């Protein structure tokens, strides 16, 4: 941990990479609780080092944060998602239960009450578990805010690592991930370099395909078209003029790659022509009425297809 502040950026990088290797180790049951506390600490160290002067250090910190998300120790009770609002709700509810149980134990201490006392203890551990999870998620929020600045880095690899981090955290339901996803939309204007590998605009296309154009496997083709249409329209809601310009450019690339098929286009036009029944006519269950902004969004999203 001290090597995170070493004067040599190569040493700082090696320290970060060592933690990534530790994350891959399987902890025994007795060690898992200790590991959970340590991983919160490592996340804080990584977030702090996202402001390092060395690009090599920063991009390895993004990798470490991604690894910590993938192996985070808070999936035992409620699954792997990391929505802060959900965890704060669970924490609040657990505190109410604990207060009630603690009051009941103070009244008498017969055998039944002693069992209840063992249960104040279990609840205490649960509350501690929630506290650590919330601390971890808030650290990720701060890390995402720092990663937004890395999108403007001159180092292509660093930018791509930040983009992948936003996609990953979005998959884990981290609310502020959408902030980064929206900011990286403007990377569509970056010119392709002569370097080997995928360019930033190309990587952006694949990120947005994964985020907004990939429907659940259980969907049929009609449901898939509706799902994708809704996602694309949502990108236009509350978008600035600059956002819309970047979105139009990106949609053109998505259409060129044929990531948006004719079924989606048909749904978009149906929304524009008959907004109230656009989804119902395709036997897609929804009771939501579409706002004017969403109807306008449908033509905004379908327009780049007309210009090809």
N, C-alpha and C positions, 0 to 999 in steps of 0.2 A: 504493500500500500504506500509506503514511503517513496518507492521508486516512481510513483505517478508524478512526483515533483522533482525528479532527477534533472540535473542541468543538461543532460544529453538526451535529445529527442529520440534517439535510437533505443536508449535504455527505457525511457517512458513507454515507448511502443511495445517493447518486449514484456514489460510488466503487465500491460493491458492484455496482450496475447496469452500470457500465463493464466490470467483469470478466465479467459475463454476456454482454455483447456480444463481448468478446474470445473467449470460449469458442465462439462461433458462427463465428469465422473459421477458414478451412481452413489448416492448417499445411503447409508443404512438407516433404519427407522429412528435410531437414537440420534443420528447426526442430522436428520432432516430439519428438525426445529432450529438447530444452531445454524444450518445452512440458510434457512429463510431469513434470519437476522443478518447474516453476512451478505446475502445477495442484495438486500436493501442498501447496505453500506456501499457495496460495489457499484450499484446503480448511481448513487450520489457522487462517487468518485469519477465515474464515467461522464456524468453530466457536467461536472466541474471542468473536466478536461476537454469538453467540446469547445471551449474558448481558448484552447492551446494555440500557440503561434505556429506550430508545425501541422501541416496538412496531413502528414502521415499519422500523427497522434490522433488528430480529430476523427479521421475516417475509421481508425481502429476502435475508437470510443463508440462510434455509431454501431460498428459490428458487435461490440460487447453488449451494448444496450439491446440490440436485436436478439442476441443469444440469451440474455437474461429474461426477455419477454417469452421466448420459446420454452425456457425451462423454469419459468417462475413457479414458486412453491405455494401458490394460493389457489390451487385447483381441487383440493381435497373435498371441500364442502359444497361448493356451488358451481363447479365447472371452471373452465379456463378463462372466461371473459373478464375484462378489466374495466368495466364501466364504473367510473367514480361515483356517479349518482346511485347506482345499485348497491355498491359496497357501503356507502354512507348510510343508506336506508337500513341495510342489515345491521350495521353498527348501532344505529339509533334504537332499533327494535330489540337488539340483544341487551342494550343498557336498560331498557324498560323492564324486560324479563328479569334481569339480574337484581334490579332494585326491589321488585316484588318478592322474589325468592329470598333476598337478604332480610326483608322485613318479616317474612313468615318464619324464618329460622330464629329470629330474635325473640319470638313469642314463647317457644318452648323447645326443649332439646331431648325428646324421647327418641326411641329407635328410628321411627319414621322421619323425624326431623333431622336426625343424624345423616340419613340417606339424602335428604334434601341438601344438607350441608356439603356433601360430596358432589351433588349436582351443581352451587354458588361458585365451588372450585372449578368444575368443568366449564361453567359459563364464563368465569374469569379468563380461562385460557382461550375460549372462543372470542371474547372481546379483544384480548391481546392479539389474536390472529387477525381480526378485522382491522385493528389499529395499524399493524405492520403492512397489511395489504393496501390500506388507504395511503400510507406513507410511500409505499412503492409506486402506486399509481400517480400520486402527485409529483413524484420525482420524474416519472415518464413524461408528464405534462410539461414540466420545465425543460426536459430534454428535447421534446418536440419543438418548443419555442426556439431553442438554440439552433436546432437543425434547420429551421426555416431560413436562418441566415446563411447556412452552408449551401443553400441552393444557388447562391450568387458567387460561389467559389470559382476560381479559374481552373481548378483541378477537376477534370471530368469524372474521375473515379469517386471523388468525394461527393459530388453532386448525385451520382447514381446511387451511392450508399444511402444518402439521405432520402432519396425518393423511395427506395425499397423499405426503409424504416417506416415511412408514412403508410405504405401499403400494408405492412405487417401489423402495425399498431391499430390500423383501421379494422383489420380482420379480427383483432382481439377486443373490438368495441371500445377502444380508448377515444373518448369524445373529441378531444382537441386534435386528433389526427387529421380531421377534415380541414383544419386550418392550413396544414402543410400541403395537403392534396390540392387545395384551391390555389395556393401560391405557386405550386410547381406547374400549373397550367400555362403560365407565361414562359416557361422554358421552351415552348413550341417554336419560339422565334430564334432560338440559338442556332447559329450556323454549324453545319456538320464540319468536323475537322478531318484532317488526313490521317489521324491516328487509327490504328487497327481497332477493331471491335465495334460495338453498337454505338451510334451517336446518341446524344441526349434526347433529341426529338423522337428518335426511334424508340428509345427506352420509355419515354413518356407515353407513346402510343400503346405499348404493351402494358404499362402500369394501368392506364385508364381502361384498357380492355379487361384486365383482371378485376378492376374495381367496379365497373359499371356495365360491362357487356357480358358478364358471365352469370347466367341464371342458374338456380338450383337444379340438380340432376333430375329431380322429380317432375319438373315442368314439361308440359307438352309444347309444341311449337307456338301455339297461340298464347299460352301463358308466358313463354319465354319472350315473345315479341312485346307483350304488355309490360313485363318486368323491365326489359331494357329501355322501352320508351319512357316509362316513368322515371328511371334513373337519369336519362339524358335530359328530360324536361326539368328535373330538379336542379340540374347544373345551371340552368338559366335563371332560377328564382333568386332574387336579390343580387344579381350579378351586375357589376359596373360595366360601363362602356368598354373599358380595357379588357375586362373578363370576357365579355361577349366576343370581342375581336379575336382574342386568343382561342376561345372555344370554337369559333367558326373555322379558324385555321386548323385546329386539332381534328375537328370533325371531318374536314376535307381529307386529312391523312387517314382517318379511320375508314372512310368510304373507299379511298383508293386501295386500302389493304383488304377491302371486302369483309371487314369485321362487323358491319351493320348490314343486314340482309333486307330483302324486299318486304318481308313480313313486318319488320319494325317500321319501315317507311309507310306501309299501308296503315298501321295503327296511328302513326303521327298525323297523317292526313285525315284520318277518320276523327281524330280528336279536334282538329282544326275545323272540320266541316260540321261535325255534330257532337260537340263536346260532352253533352250530358249522357249520351248513349254509346260513346266510342268503345268503351270496354265491355259493356253489357251485350252489345251486338255480337261480340265474339265469345260469348258465354264465359267471360272472365269475371269472377265474383268480386265486386267492389261496390261499396255504398258511398264512396267519396265523390262529391261533386267537384268539378274542375274550376279553378279560379281563372279570371281573365289572364292573369300573368302566366299560368300554366298553358292556356290555349295559345297565347303568343309564343310561349316557349316551344310549342310543337312545330310551329313554322320556322322558328329560328334554327332548330335542330335539323329540320329536313331541308332547309335552303341550300347548304353546301352540296347536297346530292344533285340539286338541279343545275349547278354550275359546272359539274364534271363533264 
